[in-house]
Amino acid sequence: MKKSGFIKLLAFALLLLTSCGGSTPSFEQEDALRNEVFAIHDEVMPKMSEIVRLKGGLKEMPTDSTNEATVKAAQSQLEKAEDAMMSWMNNFTAPEKLRDSKNHEEIMAYLQNEKLEIAKVRDAMNNSIESAERILKVSGQ
C-alpha cells in the first residue's frame, strides 16, 4: 500500500507540474519568433552592399532637367532604406535581454512588432533597389 500511495503521489506531482507549464514563460516561443524576425533580416541584409553600389551608380549618372528629379528621388529612397536597416539593427533588443524587465506576453508582442518593422525595412530595401535598377537600366548604365 505504501508503494502504490507513493506512486500515486508522484503521478499527481508530475501531473501538477506539467499542467502548470503553460503559465510559465516559454523561452522557446520567444526564441522561435526571434528566429522568424532574423530570417527576414538575414534575407535582406546582404542587399546593403547592393544599395551602396546603386547609390554610386546613380551618383555617377549624367542628369539633365528631364531625369534629375527621378534620380534624386531614387537616391533618397535608397538612403532611407539603408538608414531604416541601420536604425532597426541599432534598436533591436534580443529577448534574453528583455526577460528581466518584461513578461512573456510583452516580449512576444515586442517581437511581433519587430517582425512587422523588419518586414517594412525589407520592402523599402527591395523597392528602392528595383527603382534604382530600372533608372540605371533605362540610362544604359
Secondary structure, DSSP 8 states (H G I E B T S, - for coil): -HHHHHHHHHHHHHHHHHHGGGGS--HHHHHHHHHHHHHHHHHHGGGHHHHHHHHHHHHHS---TTTHHHHHHHHHHHHHHHHHHHHHHHH---HHHHTTTS-HHHHHHHHHHHHHHHHHHHHHHHHHHHHHHHHHHHHT-
